Structure formats: structure tokens, C-alpha cells
Amino acid sequence: MYPRGRIVEFTNREEGFCDSFILIPGMTIMSNTFQGIVYFIFLIYLFLGISIISDIFMEAIEVITSQKRVFHHKDENGIMV
């Protein structure tokens, strides 16, 4: 830790620096186990959101497909089909 609580990450020029939108600053000092648990909980949260949205979508599809209409039309001979 540096003064005023900032975390500074250093690297040499050969390695390069990882500018990822997934990793937040300071994640490299956390253990891999903790990061795995956090990512797993976030993944479960996303799957729950997708399941809720898909349930609403399926209910809408059931409402649309439950509507029945009967069409009567006559063929060339005047017989109802």
C-alpha cells in the first residue's frame, strides 16, 4: 500500500499491462480462490436474471399461442373446408 491508500501495479515492458474491463484495480492482490468465488456468484446471479426474463417471455408466447380462431371458407365446389 502506498500513501493515501492507492494500489499501484508495476510491470516491465516485455510483459505488457492487462487493461481489462472485467478486472477492477487491486484484484491482483486477492487470492485466486476468492476471485473464483466472486465470479461464480456473479455467474449464478446472471443465470437467475436470464431465467426470470425467459419465464416472462414464455408466458407471453403461451398467451399468444392459446388464442384459437376458426376460419371457414368454401372451395370451388361450394363445400365448407
Sequence and secondary structure as in RCSB ss.txt:
>XXXX:A:sequence
MYPRGRIVEFTNREEGFCDSFILIPGMTIMSNTFQGIVYFIFLIYLFLGISIISDIFMEAIEVITSQKRVFHHKD
ENGIMV
>XXXX:A:secstr
  GGG       TTT     SSS TTGGGS HHHHHHHHHHHHHHHHHHHHHHHHHHHHHHHHHHH       B 
TTS B 
